[in-house]
Amino acid sequence: MKIAVIGTGAAGILTALFAARAGRQITLFEHNNSIGRKLLVTGSGRCNMSNDAVSPGAYHSADPEWMTAFLDTFGVPELKAAFEALGIPLIKTDDGWYYPTSQSAQSVVSILEERLTEAGVLFRLATEVEWFSQKEGLFTLNLNWNEQKSSESYDRLVVAAGGRAYPTLGSRGKLFPALERLGHTVEEKLPALGPIFVELGEFKQLKGQRFDAICSLSADGERLASTFGNLIVTDKGFNGPGVMNLSHLVGLNPGKNLELQVNFLGPYWEGMAEQFADPGKASRSIRALLLQTFSPKAVDFFLSQAIIQAESHLDALDETQLKNLLRVATDNRFKITGAGDFSSSQVSVGGVPVGEVDARTCQSLLVPGLYLVGETIDVAGPCGGYNLHYAFGSGILAGKDLAGNN
């Protein structure tokens, strides 16, 4: 059986590797000169591979039951076992994030490349698949290598060419029209896990400041989602996981009045309230209390916006001042003007709906012999290893199914 795998991201590499274990003839196509380029930048180069909090509800997809079936088949224990068998042991941080013990994405790619070579996978680098089609049970690929055009036929085809995020690394979504020609639905690809642009107003003074904050996104007054995480104030709005996990909602709600609410104080308010009520700490300044949580620049900004003198003692604050401070620190509402494009986003949403793919094998339910993995399918998770877990898992499930089929 001849199998073609298009793309050498996390999903494509694992598909090829697990399919080859049964002696299948695997050809791995990649238009870059090397494999795993996008994998190299994951986790800031540390390769954040999974997360204990992986769950169906954490992902964007049209059908949570599909994600339940997928994760029931390939959860965290399955991922750990698979990579340990490949010689890539994992470690877990205190907050449940999984990394390779080496904490190096380069090490992961190098080991996987060695395993692919050992398995006899044929590499076709610097080769672009311009189109594919199916006729009489065979898949024909139209290829371009060094400006030389050719075509080749295969018994099975795996599309692991990614979405449209990180176009500089090769993900441009050029093959989705070929999937449509085969009968698949393709939802518009939109950026995800990127910055959110807002009208900052006075908050421009905090450019460069980092916070752990609660962020909520609303459309026409209806709250769509909330997250907690780190964010940084930029010249155009906010970046960092705290808003990146919401950014796909900007593209998914065109024409609506979008608003971002940022609560800088929420995670710490309970502890601060206890100090307000403690008579022994009543003589301390409000500035000293806020400095326990925020930088001096942020503290001085919040106090200035609340019209409170920095040296004011806790017991000297009246009700109006406290309400002003809470408003400034907890209920900041910003009009959203846009979100980052594909070049500044880590993944993309859209692609083939999950309902057209088998959750346990990643084989197309419409085209026998066609497998769709990674960002080809409309699945996206938040920051923290969720997307790599899904990408690795979809590749392994497809590879195992290909290895078991005659």
DADA-V932989 format. One record per pair of residues at least 24 apart in sequence whose ideal C-beta (glycine too) atoms are under 6 Angstrom apart, sorted by the first residue. I is the first residue (numbers start at 1). J is the second residue. If there is no record, write none. Layout:
# DADA-V932989
((I & J) (I & J))
This chain:
# DADA-V932989
((1 & 155) (2 & 154) (2 & 155) (3 & 156) (3 & 402) (4 & 141) (4 & 154) (4 & 157) (5 & 158) (5 & 160) (6 & 129) (6 & 159) (6 & 161) (7 & 160) (7 & 161) (7 & 162) (8 & 35) (8 & 36) (9 & 38) (9 & 162) (9 & 374) (10 & 39) (10 & 388) (10 & 391) (10 & 392) (11 & 160) (11 & 373) (11 & 374) (11 & 391) (11 & 394) (11 & 395) (12 & 160) (13 & 112) (14 & 392) (14 & 395) (14 & 396) (15 & 158) (15 & 373) (15 & 395) (15 & 398) (15 & 399) (16 & 121) (17 & 115) (17 & 116) (18 & 396) (18 & 399) (18 & 400) (19 & 399) (19 & 402) (19 & 403) (20 & 119) (20 & 121) (21 & 403) (22 & 403) (26 & 121) (27 & 122) (27 & 124) (28 & 121) (28 & 123) (29 & 124) (29 & 127) (29 & 129) (30 & 125) (31 & 128) (31 & 170) (32 & 170) (33 & 125) (33 & 126) (35 & 113) (36 & 109) (37 & 169) (38 & 166) (38 & 169) (39 & 105) (39 & 109) (40 & 105) (40 & 109) (42 & 105) (42 & 388) (45 & 105) (46 & 99) (46 & 103) (47 & 100) (47 & 105) (47 & 108) (48 & 97) (48 & 99) (48 & 385) (49 & 98) (49 & 385) (49 & 388) (50 & 76) (50 & 79) (50 & 98) (50 & 385) (50 & 389) (51 & 96) (51 & 97) (51 & 384) (51 & 385) (51 & 386) (52 & 96) (53 & 96) (54 & 386) (54 & 389) (58 & 381) (58 & 386) (59 & 379) (59 & 381) (60 & 349) (60 & 380) (61 & 354) (61 & 379) (62 & 353) (62 & 354) (63 & 354) (63 & 355) (66 & 354) (66 & 359) (69 & 359) (70 & 359) (73 & 360) (74 & 393) (74 & 397) (82 & 396) (86 & 115) (87 & 111) (97 & 384) (97 & 385) (98 & 385) (131 & 178) (132 & 178) (156 & 369) (157 & 370) (158 & 371) (159 & 372) (159 & 376) (160 & 373) (160 & 374) (162 & 375) (163 & 189) (163 & 348) (163 & 375) (164 & 189) (164 & 342) (164 & 348) (165 & 342) (165 & 345) (165 & 346) (165 & 347) (165 & 348) (167 & 342) (182 & 367) (183 & 366) (184 & 352) (184 & 356) (185 & 353) (187 & 350) (187 & 378) (188 & 350) (189 & 348) (189 & 350) (190 & 251) (190 & 349) (190 & 350) (191 & 340) (191 & 341) (191 & 342) (191 & 345) (191 & 348) (192 & 248) (192 & 345) (192 & 347) (192 & 348) (192 & 349) (192 & 380) (193 & 244) (193 & 345) (193 & 346) (193 & 347) (194 & 247) (194 & 339) (194 & 340) (194 & 344) (194 & 345) (195 & 239) (195 & 340) (196 & 237) (196 & 238) (196 & 243) (196 & 247) (196 & 339) (197 & 236) (197 & 237) (197 & 337) (197 & 338) (198 & 237) (198 & 260) (198 & 334) (198 & 336) (199 & 335) (205 & 301) (206 & 233) (206 & 301) (207 & 233) (207 & 235) (209 & 233) (209 & 298) (211 & 264) (213 & 242) (213 & 262) (213 & 263) (213 & 264) (214 & 263) (214 & 266) (215 & 242) (215 & 243) (215 & 262) (216 & 261) (217 & 246) (217 & 249) (217 & 260) (218 & 259) (219 & 253) (219 & 256) (219 & 258) (220 & 256) (220 & 257) (224 & 249) (241 & 383) (244 & 383) (245 & 382) (247 & 339) (248 & 349) (250 & 339) (258 & 336) (259 & 333) (260 & 334) (260 & 336) (261 & 333) (262 & 332) (263 & 330) (264 & 329) (265 & 329) (265 & 330) (266 & 330) (268 & 293) (276 & 314) (282 & 314) (282 & 315) (283 & 313) (284 & 314) (285 & 311) (285 & 313) (286 & 312) (302 & 328) (302 & 329) (347 & 380) (347 & 387) (349 & 380) (350 & 378) (351 & 376) (351 & 377) (351 & 378) (352 & 376) (352 & 377) (353 & 378) (361 & 397) (361 & 401) (362 & 394) (362 & 397) (362 & 398) (371 & 398) (373 & 398))
